[in-house]
């Protein structure tokens, strides 16, 4: 018995048990032969798996550093895939809940980590190589979507990190704007030019022309799911929910979603002709980048309800009015981009969120709600021929969803590119749940004040 309880055997037993648990978790028993490698590493030592260094004898300082670097890269890569990942807030779409410069600890275990679609990639890059600006992954090996068991499921009002659904196709010269919005914008311009000329053609013609124009004049690339930009928003609707927005108020299944205390929307703030003291904005945590003057006596500001009430009491303020689009006022940049729906960012829906296994009726009037799901996310061949819908070569008047979908919105309601602009988020795009802020940097401050100490290790709500 004592001969079995050697340090070498104990280390092997611990490593083997951990490896077996991971194999069971992943659910791929073709990985079991890996136990032979672990046995050789700890017991038989027939193969030098760390071939870059000597097994016996002293190695140079360079080799020791290289060995430590390789171990660190492998360890951190595995941690990022299976456990947690850092995410930095780049835009104000979630202010004041999450601020630009917040660094988030994002748990992959909260909803279950995904196996990577493109496992061969340069470490610690999302999609672009540093310096060269080329793509950071190889497509020699690609894996289908698979999510491992996690601690729970996505719930209403969870803050979520996910891959940008409309980021599958990207215009390299204009990456901040969705390729599909660029196409629609170009098509609208082409149609407007023809309207002035007196001859207007079907929308499909202008969309086709816009795609050709963009592809002829810009570099257009494709990104797989796990290489698309990471976004963070709040999950408003889960599969099976119905989402409606009326005058900026959000309803889920007919019930009003209460405002978060940190939720913002745009207000016009009018004064008696004098300006508001910048120190007052600073006390209210209204950043300089958010302070827009629309005239000599009026500001356009994103405000929380509390900040709006505080500013309303300023002696030189004469007006604090929320900016809302009128009901029925069609916004062509709002999903599903059809004037027959007449939706805008403040008056939207009702819209049902697709759920896996549920079948919906299809016709040419509602296909615009689900065409991207059918054609892109669930990889079917979708065509429309007159009034007929053709899916995988067969006429279809219904469709059964293969995945669950979610509806995401930013807390900074008038400064957030979210589901209102590009539609549903498929389950295979969900990355994880931000748990807490481990670092927060204010780019508008200087010195030690750049670090927002009060936000360090703050829980994400």
RODO-2510 file (C-alpha; in nm, 4 decimals, decimal comma):
residues 461
     n   res          X          Y          Z
     1     x     0,0000     0,0000     0,0000
     2     x     0,2815     0,2374     0,0879
     3     x     0,4363     0,1707    -0,2522
     4     x     0,1214     0,2970    -0,4225
     5     x     0,0981     0,6182    -0,2223
     6     x     0,4027     0,7786    -0,3772
     7     x     0,3928     1,1490    -0,4766
     8     x     0,4137     1,0454    -0,8419
     9     x     0,1114     0,8137    -0,8180
    10     x    -0,0908     1,0645    -0,6168
    11     x    -0,0286     1,3378    -0,8764
    12     x    -0,1283     1,0960    -1,1534
    13     x    -0,4472     0,9958    -0,9696
    14     x    -0,5516     1,3587    -0,9149
    15     x    -0,4812     1,4501    -1,2788
    16     x    -0,6620     1,1402    -1,4069
    17     x    -0,9743     1,2067    -1,1968
    18     x    -0,9892     1,5713    -1,3097
    19     x    -0,9425     1,4643    -1,6718
    20     x    -1,2184     1,2010    -1,6463
    21     x    -1,4583     1,4561    -1,4960
    22     x    -1,3837     1,6981    -1,7813
    23     x    -1,4398     1,4209    -2,0397
    24     x    -1,7781     1,3391    -1,8822
    25     x    -1,8640     1,7126    -1,8731
    26     x    -1,7736     1,7583    -2,2398
    27     x    -1,9501     1,4333    -2,3280
    28     x    -1,6898     1,3205    -2,5830
    29     x    -1,5538     0,9809    -2,4839
    30     x    -1,3175     0,9775    -2,7815
    31     x    -1,0985     1,1845    -2,5482
    32     x    -1,0455     0,8898    -2,3094
    33     x    -0,7180     0,7814    -2,4792
    34     x    -0,5796     1,1056    -2,3374
    35     x    -0,5439     0,9112    -2,0097
    36     x    -0,2504     0,7299    -2,1695
    37     x    -0,0746     1,0637    -2,2211
    38     x    -0,1405     1,1619    -1,8586
    39     x    -0,0049     0,8225    -1,7459
    40     x     0,3116     0,8764    -1,9491
    41     x     0,3571     1,2326    -1,8197
    42     x     0,3350     1,1257    -1,4543
    43     x     0,4394     0,7597    -1,4467
    44     x     0,6147     0,5981    -1,7454
    45     x     0,7872     0,9113    -1,8863
    46     x     0,8563     0,7534    -2,2248
    47     x     0,7892     1,0704    -2,4273
    48     x     0,9223     1,4175    -2,3521
    49     x     0,5989     1,6132    -2,4003
    50     x     0,7802     1,9390    -2,3192
    51     x     1,0217     1,8849    -2,6063
    52     x     1,1497     2,2440    -2,5952
    53     x     1,3389     2,1800    -2,2727
    54     x     1,5677     1,9124    -2,1401
    55     x     1,4077     1,6493    -1,9213
    56     x     1,7315     1,5980    -1,7288
    57     x     1,9904     1,8660    -1,6729
    58     x     1,9785     2,2401    -1,6396
    59     x     1,7982     2,4575    -1,8967
    60     x     1,8905     2,8122    -1,9915
    61     x     1,7005     3,1073    -1,8451
    62     x     1,5399     3,1651    -2,1865
    63     x     1,4039     2,8081    -2,1984
    64     x     1,2713     2,8396    -1,8433
    65     x     1,0914     3,1622    -1,9356
    66     x     0,9586     3,0012    -2,2548
    67     x     0,8320     2,7031    -2,0562
    68     x     0,6541     2,9331    -1,8089
    69     x     0,5023     3,1361    -2,0952
    70     x     0,3713     2,8267    -2,2761
    71     x     0,2161     2,6968    -1,9550
    72     x     0,0564     3,0350    -1,8814
    73     x    -0,0882     3,0674    -2,2336
    74     x    -0,2383     2,7179    -2,2229
    75     x    -0,3751     2,7657    -1,8707
    76     x    -0,5314     3,1066    -1,9380
    77     x    -0,6769     2,9873    -2,2717
    78     x    -0,8483     2,6939    -2,0997
    79     x    -0,9714     2,9217    -1,8211
    80     x    -1,1139     3,1654    -2,0795
    81     x    -1,2924     2,8854    -2,2641
    82     x    -1,4376     2,6955    -1,9694
    83     x    -1,4461     2,9192    -1,6614
    84     x    -1,4372     3,2966    -1,6989
    85     x    -1,3164     3,5807    -1,9198
    86     x    -1,2428     3,9510    -1,8941
    87     x    -1,4609     4,1947    -2,0899
    88     x    -1,4090     4,5706    -2,1121
    89     x    -1,7053     4,8039    -2,1699
    90     x    -1,6213     5,0075    -2,4842
    91     x    -1,9470     5,2025    -2,5377
    92     x    -2,2082     5,3789    -2,3189
    93     x    -2,4981     5,1500    -2,4168
    94     x    -2,5409     5,0230    -2,0575
    95     x    -2,4820     5,3469    -1,8656
    96     x    -2,5375     5,4162    -1,5850
    97     x    -2,5500     5,0459    -1,4921
    98     x    -2,2134     4,9730    -1,6560
    99     x    -1,9743     5,2525    -1,7523
   100     x    -1,7266     5,2898    -2,0347
   101     x    -1,3985     5,1600    -1,8945
   102     x    -1,5519     4,8994    -1,6629
   103     x    -1,3681     4,5650    -1,6790
   104     x    -1,6035     4,2752    -1,6100
   105     x    -1,5442     3,9289    -1,4691
   106     x    -1,7666     3,7227    -1,7020
   107     x    -1,8626     3,3754    -1,5808
   108     x    -1,8803     3,1061    -1,8491
   109     x    -2,0158     2,8605    -1,5922
   110     x    -2,3306     3,0663    -1,5282
   111     x    -2,5043     2,9322    -1,8425
   112     x    -2,2502     2,6679    -1,9433
   113     x    -1,9364     2,7305    -2,1531
   114     x    -1,9447     2,6758    -2,5277
   115     x    -1,6952     2,4577    -2,7062
   116     x    -1,5171     2,6919    -2,9515
   117     x    -1,6312     2,6840    -3,3147
   118     x    -1,2761     2,7711    -3,4249
   119     x    -1,0335     2,6109    -3,1771
   120     x    -0,7213     2,7062    -3,3754
   121     x    -0,6685     3,0747    -3,3027
   122     x    -0,4015     3,3171    -3,1855
   123     x    -0,4272     3,3406    -2,8036
   124     x    -0,6204     3,6236    -2,6385
   125     x    -0,7622     3,7719    -2,9597
   126     x    -1,1282     3,7923    -3,0566
   127     x    -1,0991     3,8145    -3,4343
   128     x    -0,8076     4,0376    -3,5365
   129     x    -0,4328     3,9793    -3,5139
   130     x    -0,2347     4,2521    -3,3388
   131     x    -0,0157     4,4623    -3,5688
   132     x    -0,0977     4,2766    -3,8927
   133     x    -0,4770     4,3330    -3,8557
   134     x    -0,5436     4,0007    -4,0284
   135     x    -0,7891     3,7397    -3,8997
   136     x    -0,6697     3,5629    -3,5855
   137     x    -0,8213     3,2175    -3,6421
   138     x    -0,7790     2,9240    -3,8812
   139     x    -1,0671     2,7318    -4,0379
   140     x    -0,8724     2,4078    -4,0818
   141     x    -1,0690     2,2693    -3,7850
   142     x    -1,4259     2,3832    -3,7099
   143     x    -1,6598     2,2411    -3,4473
   144     x    -2,0416     2,2593    -3,4376
   145     x    -2,2207     2,4436    -3,1586
   146     x    -2,2118     2,2603    -2,8268
   147     x    -2,2802     2,4079    -2,4837
   148     x    -2,1696     2,2261    -2,1716
   149     x    -2,3808     2,2027    -1,8565
   150     x    -2,3820     2,5225    -1,6523
   151     x    -2,5081     2,6528    -1,3211
   152     x    -2,8382     2,7889    -1,4560
   153     x    -3,0357     2,9414    -1,7413
   154     x    -3,0689     3,2932    -1,8786
   155     x    -3,3363     3,4863    -1,6873
   156     x    -3,5259     3,8071    -1,7554
   157     x    -3,3231     4,1195    -1,6688
   158     x    -2,9897     3,9336    -1,6513
   159     x    -2,6982     4,1328    -1,7883
   160     x    -2,5513     3,9135    -2,0644
   161     x    -2,2317     3,9091    -2,2703
   162     x    -2,2958     3,7659    -2,6170
   163     x    -2,1550     3,7595    -2,9688
   164     x    -2,3028     4,0273    -3,1960
   165     x    -2,5577     3,8376    -3,4126
   166     x    -2,5308     4,0750    -3,7092
   167     x    -2,1507     4,0536    -3,6945
   168     x    -2,1241     3,7500    -3,9220
   169     x    -2,0458     3,9757    -4,2194
   170     x    -1,8289     4,2841    -4,1696
   171     x    -1,7232     4,5803    -4,3823
   172     x    -1,3612     4,6173    -4,2753
   173     x    -1,3568     4,9923    -4,3423
   174     x    -1,6696     5,0519    -4,1279
   175     x    -1,6706     4,7863    -3,8552
   176     x    -1,8622     4,9994    -3,6038
   177     x    -2,1786     4,9681    -3,8194
   178     x    -2,3552     4,6425    -3,9013
   179     x    -2,2950     4,5270    -4,2598
   180     x    -2,6690     4,4773    -4,2986
   181     x    -2,7463     4,8319    -4,1847
   182     x    -2,4873     4,9604    -4,4328
   183     x    -2,6665     4,7656    -4,7083
   184     x    -3,0097     4,8942    -4,6035
   185     x    -2,8783     5,2512    -4,5783
   186     x    -2,7225     5,2298    -4,9251
   187     x    -3,0450     5,0803    -5,0648
   188     x    -3,2500     5,3646    -4,9136
   189     x    -3,0186     5,6185    -5,0785
   190     x    -3,0498     5,4451    -5,4171
   191     x    -3,4294     5,4379    -5,3872
   192     x    -3,4379     5,8058    -5,2888
   193     x    -3,2335     5,8988    -5,5951
   194     x    -3,4758     5,7087    -5,8199
   195     x    -3,7741     5,8709    -5,6496
   196     x    -3,6427     6,2095    -5,7549
   197     x    -3,6163     6,0714    -6,1090
   198     x    -3,9768     5,9503    -6,1028
   199     x    -3,9190     5,5744    -6,1404
   200     x    -3,9130     5,3582    -5,8273
   201     x    -3,8404     4,9847    -5,8361
   202     x    -3,9071     4,7091    -5,5766
   203     x    -3,6997     4,7142    -5,2562
   204     x    -3,5348     4,3830    -5,3528
   205     x    -3,3775     4,5550    -5,6538
   206     x    -3,2167     4,8278    -5,4414
   207     x    -3,0935     4,5772    -5,1816
   208     x    -2,9282     4,3724    -5,4562
   209     x    -2,7668     4,6840    -5,6029
   210     x    -2,6495     4,7944    -5,2566
   211     x    -2,4838     4,4572    -5,1902
   212     x    -2,2979     4,4810    -5,5203
   213     x    -2,1889     4,8396    -5,4520
   214     x    -2,0536     4,7530    -5,1071
   215     x    -1,8731     4,4382    -5,2188
   216     x    -1,7235     4,6137    -5,5234
   217     x    -1,5926     4,9099    -5,3244
   218     x    -1,5057     4,7739    -4,9793
   219     x    -1,3459     4,4705    -4,8195
   220     x    -1,6159     4,2410    -4,6819
   221     x    -1,5239     3,9486    -4,4554
   222     x    -1,7094     3,6683    -4,2731
   223     x    -1,6700     3,5808    -3,9035
   224     x    -1,7906     3,2583    -3,7356
   225     x    -2,0060     3,2841    -3,4231
   226     x    -1,7262     3,2700    -3,1657
   227     x    -1,5195     3,5303    -3,3549
   228     x    -1,7879     3,7986    -3,3668
   229     x    -1,7642     4,1080    -3,1478
   230     x    -1,8711     4,0709    -2,7857
   231     x    -2,1638     4,2874    -2,6702
   232     x    -2,3152     4,3332    -2,3259
   233     x    -2,6863     4,4137    -2,2828
   234     x    -2,9747     4,3258    -2,0540
   235     x    -3,1951     4,0293    -2,1438
   236     x    -3,5470     4,1709    -2,1658
   237     x    -3,7199     3,8723    -2,3250
   238     x    -3,6460     3,5007    -2,2939
   239     x    -3,7801     3,2273    -2,5279
   240     x    -4,1598     3,2318    -2,5435
   241     x    -4,1974     3,5864    -2,4072
   242     x    -4,3820     3,8636    -2,5901
   243     x    -4,2105     4,2028    -2,5811
   244     x    -4,3895     4,5339    -2,6372
   245     x    -4,2617     4,8923    -2,6073
   246     x    -4,5123     5,1764    -2,5603
   247     x    -4,3852     5,5337    -2,5318
   248     x    -4,0501     5,4092    -2,4086
   249     x    -4,2003     5,1760    -2,1459
   250     x    -4,1178     4,8068    -2,1906
   251     x    -4,3747     4,5331    -2,1296
   252     x    -4,3073     4,1586    -2,1187
   253     x    -4,6124     3,9352    -2,1494
   254     x    -4,8283     4,2399    -2,0832
   255     x    -4,6534     4,3357    -1,7577
   256     x    -4,4570     4,6588    -1,7235
   257     x    -4,0844     4,6054    -1,6729
   258     x    -3,9850     4,8430    -1,3901
   259     x    -3,7088     5,0910    -1,4724
   260     x    -3,3699     5,0197    -1,3234
   261     x    -3,2509     5,3080    -1,1086
   262     x    -2,9495     5,3328    -1,3400
   263     x    -3,1510     5,3187    -1,6642
   264     x    -3,1244     5,6226    -1,8922
   265     x    -3,3091     5,7815    -2,1818
   266     x    -3,2610     6,1059    -2,3722
   267     x    -3,4042     6,4351    -2,2471
   268     x    -3,4107     6,7877    -2,3819
   269     x    -3,3050     7,0240    -2,1026
   270     x    -3,3915     7,3888    -2,1699
   271     x    -3,2503     7,6833    -1,9766
   272     x    -3,3258     8,0539    -1,9441
   273     x    -3,0339     8,1268    -2,1745
   274     x    -2,7539     8,0533    -1,9289
   275     x    -2,5395     7,7412    -1,9293
   276     x    -2,5428     7,4723    -1,6621
   277     x    -2,2356     7,4654    -1,4398
   278     x    -2,0050     7,1782    -1,5542
   279     x    -1,9510     7,0918    -1,1878
   280     x    -2,3223     7,0108    -1,1606
   281     x    -2,2867     6,7588    -1,4452
   282     x    -1,9798     6,6155    -1,2738
   283     x    -2,1698     6,5654    -0,9471
   284     x    -2,4407     6,3788    -1,1385
   285     x    -2,1814     6,1598    -1,3160
   286     x    -2,2833     6,2948    -1,6570
   287     x    -1,9684     6,2597    -1,8674
   288     x    -1,8494     6,5338    -2,1016
   289     x    -1,9071     6,3072    -2,4027
   290     x    -2,2790     6,2900    -2,3091
   291     x    -2,3255     6,6686    -2,2908
   292     x    -2,4642     6,7897    -2,6246
   293     x    -2,5899     7,1450    -2,6780
   294     x    -2,8627     7,1631    -2,9413
   295     x    -2,8973     7,5411    -2,9159
   296     x    -2,7615     7,8249    -2,7081
   297     x    -3,0123     7,7473    -2,4327
   298     x    -3,0864     7,3728    -2,4616
   299     x    -2,9042     7,0460    -2,4049
   300     x    -2,9675     6,6908    -2,5227
   301     x    -2,8693     6,4634    -2,2314
   302     x    -2,9063     6,0933    -2,1431
   303     x    -3,0499     6,0964    -1,7904
   304     x    -3,1733     5,8584    -1,5260
   305     x    -3,5122     5,9417    -1,3715
   306     x    -3,3331     6,0630    -1,0584
   307     x    -3,0981     6,2897    -1,2549
   308     x    -3,3904     6,4289    -1,4566
   309     x    -3,5690     6,5222    -1,1329
   310     x    -3,2541     6,6812    -0,9892
   311     x    -3,1899     6,8912    -1,3011
   312     x    -3,5554     6,9963    -1,3131
   313     x    -3,4963     7,1781    -0,9802
   314     x    -3,2036     7,3872    -1,1117
   315     x    -3,2972     7,7577    -1,0973
   316     x    -3,1924     7,8275    -1,4575
   317     x    -3,3676     7,5185    -1,6052
   318     x    -3,7040     7,5841    -1,7712
   319     x    -3,7745     7,2454    -1,9335
   320     x    -3,6844     6,8778    -1,8884
   321     x    -3,8659     6,6721    -2,1534
   322     x    -3,8076     6,3082    -2,2438
   323     x    -3,7388     6,2529    -2,6160
   324     x    -3,9731     5,9881    -2,7593
   325     x    -4,0568     5,8804    -3,1136
   326     x    -4,4293     5,8988    -3,1883
   327     x    -4,6389     5,5829    -3,2097
   328     x    -4,6780     5,4659    -3,5703
   329     x    -4,3808     5,6715    -3,6885
   330     x    -4,1899     5,4173    -3,8964
   331     x    -3,8128     5,4008    -3,8407
   332     x    -3,6440     5,2178    -4,1336
   333     x    -3,3427     5,1222    -3,9185
   334     x    -3,5603     4,9365    -3,6654
   335     x    -3,6211     4,5610    -3,6897
   336     x    -3,7866     4,4109    -3,8956
   337     x    -3,7309     4,7056    -4,1369
   338     x    -4,0840     4,6952    -4,2819
   339     x    -4,3076     5,0033    -4,3018
   340     x    -4,6174     4,7829    -4,2616
   341     x    -4,5206     4,7303    -3,8958
   342     x    -4,4621     5,0998    -3,8281
   343     x    -4,2274     5,0333    -3,5349
   344     x    -3,9636     5,2599    -3,3855
   345     x    -3,7275     5,2471    -3,0863
   346     x    -3,9909     5,3821    -2,8437
   347     x    -4,3036     5,2123    -2,9811
   348     x    -4,2407     4,8539    -3,0828
   349     x    -4,4191     4,5197    -3,1013
   350     x    -4,5849     4,3135    -2,9732
   351     x    -4,3165     4,0638    -3,0788
   352     x    -4,3011     3,6986    -2,9747
   353     x    -3,9535     3,5591    -2,8935
   354     x    -3,8959     3,2212    -3,0668
   355     x    -3,8565     2,9102    -2,8531
   356     x    -3,6920     2,5824    -2,9509
   357     x    -3,9383     2,3230    -3,0806
   358     x    -4,2256     2,5695    -3,1345
   359     x    -4,3814     2,5892    -3,4812
   360     x    -4,5069     2,9179    -3,6279
   361     x    -4,7156     2,9820    -3,9367
   362     x    -4,5329     3,1611    -4,2172
   363     x    -4,6440     3,3874    -4,4974
   364     x    -4,4851     3,6783    -4,6815
   365     x    -4,6263     3,9276    -4,4297
   366     x    -4,4469     3,7857    -4,1231
   367     x    -4,1454     3,6190    -4,2848
   368     x    -3,9396     3,9349    -4,2227
   369     x    -3,9515     3,8533    -3,8493
   370     x    -3,7940     3,5111    -3,8916
   371     x    -3,6071     3,5092    -4,2250
   372     x    -3,2638     3,5623    -4,0685
   373     x    -3,3308     3,2877    -3,8120
   374     x    -3,4317     3,0420    -4,0832
   375     x    -3,1677     3,1351    -4,3392
   376     x    -2,8612     3,2305    -4,1314
   377     x    -2,8781     3,1171    -3,7688
   378     x    -3,0362     2,7773    -3,8452
   379     x    -2,8658     2,7364    -4,1850
   380     x    -3,1556     2,6582    -4,4174
   381     x    -3,1847     2,7459    -4,7847
   382     x    -3,4606     3,0099    -4,7858
   383     x    -3,6099     3,1646    -5,1005
   384     x    -3,9221     3,3631    -5,1787
   385     x    -4,0833     3,3128    -5,5185
   386     x    -4,3772     3,5477    -5,5576
   387     x    -4,6143     3,4639    -5,2724
   388     x    -4,4481     3,1272    -5,2058
   389     x    -4,1874     3,0587    -4,9367
   390     x    -3,9368     2,7860    -5,0266
   391     x    -3,7284     2,6248    -4,7490
   392     x    -3,4678     2,3677    -4,8531
   393     x    -3,6336     2,3314    -5,1920
   394     x    -3,9852     2,2687    -5,0583
   395     x    -4,2838     2,5070    -5,0264
   396     x    -4,3400     2,5996    -4,6616
   397     x    -4,6223     2,7649    -4,4686
   398     x    -4,4716     2,6980    -4,1239
   399     x    -4,1381     2,6609    -3,9486
   400     x    -4,0192     2,4824    -3,6315
   401     x    -3,7349     2,6554    -3,4470
   402     x    -3,4178     2,4576    -3,3691
   403     x    -3,2800     2,6982    -3,1066
   404     x    -3,3955     2,9313    -2,8321
   405     x    -3,3739     3,3083    -2,8871
   406     x    -3,3443     3,6136    -2,6640
   407     x    -3,4243     3,9854    -2,6760
   408     x    -3,1509     4,2195    -2,5530
   409     x    -3,1687     4,5925    -2,4762
   410     x    -2,9203     4,8417    -2,3347
   411     x    -3,0009     5,0354    -2,0179
   412     x    -2,9017     5,3561    -2,1990
   413     x    -3,2170     5,3220    -2,4071
   414     x    -3,1571     5,5945    -2,6677
   415     x    -2,7862     5,5238    -2,7063
   416     x    -2,7822     5,1481    -2,7503
   417     x    -2,7611     4,9409    -3,0682
   418     x    -2,9580     4,6402    -2,9467
   419     x    -3,2281     4,3920    -3,0487
   420     x    -3,4531     4,6770    -3,1615
   421     x    -3,1994     4,7382    -3,4394
   422     x    -3,0917     4,3853    -3,5382
   423     x    -3,3419     4,1400    -3,3900
   424     x    -3,3053     3,8192    -3,1937
   425     x    -2,9982     3,6744    -3,0209
   426     x    -2,9614     3,2968    -3,0798
   427     x    -2,8683     3,0731    -2,7869
   428     x    -2,5387     2,9752    -2,9510
   429     x    -2,4279     3,3426    -2,9312
   430     x    -2,4575     3,3607    -2,5503
   431     x    -2,1081     3,3955    -2,3970
   432     x    -2,1641     3,4346    -2,0238
   433     x    -2,2861     3,6399    -1,7322
   434     x    -2,0881     3,9349    -1,5919
   435     x    -2,0557     3,8856    -1,2163
   436     x    -1,8613     4,1868    -1,0929
   437     x    -1,6459     4,4816    -1,1995
   438     x    -1,2830     4,4069    -1,1131
   439     x    -1,1413     4,7328    -1,2579
   440     x    -1,2950     5,0610    -1,3770
   441     x    -1,1016     5,3309    -1,5620
   442     x    -1,2356     5,6774    -1,6402
   443     x    -1,0783     5,8024    -1,9643
   444     x    -1,1890     6,1599    -1,8885
   445     x    -0,9984     6,1771    -1,5584
   446     x    -0,6261     6,2122    -1,4899
   447     x    -0,3754     6,0457    -1,2630
   448     x    -0,5048     5,8317    -0,9797
   449     x    -0,8568     5,9688    -1,0414
   450     x    -0,8695     5,7586    -1,3596
   451     x    -0,9349     5,4579    -1,1365
   452     x    -1,2949     5,4527    -1,0129
   453     x    -1,2188     5,2971    -0,6759
   454     x    -1,5850     5,2984    -0,5743
   455     x    -1,6702     5,0590    -0,8576
   456     x    -1,3967     4,8049    -0,7826
   457     x    -1,5495     4,4606    -0,7169
   458     x    -1,9003     4,6011    -0,7491
   459     x    -2,1555     4,3293    -0,8287
   460     x    -2,3220     4,3566    -1,1710
   461     x    -2,6993     4,3821    -1,1298
***
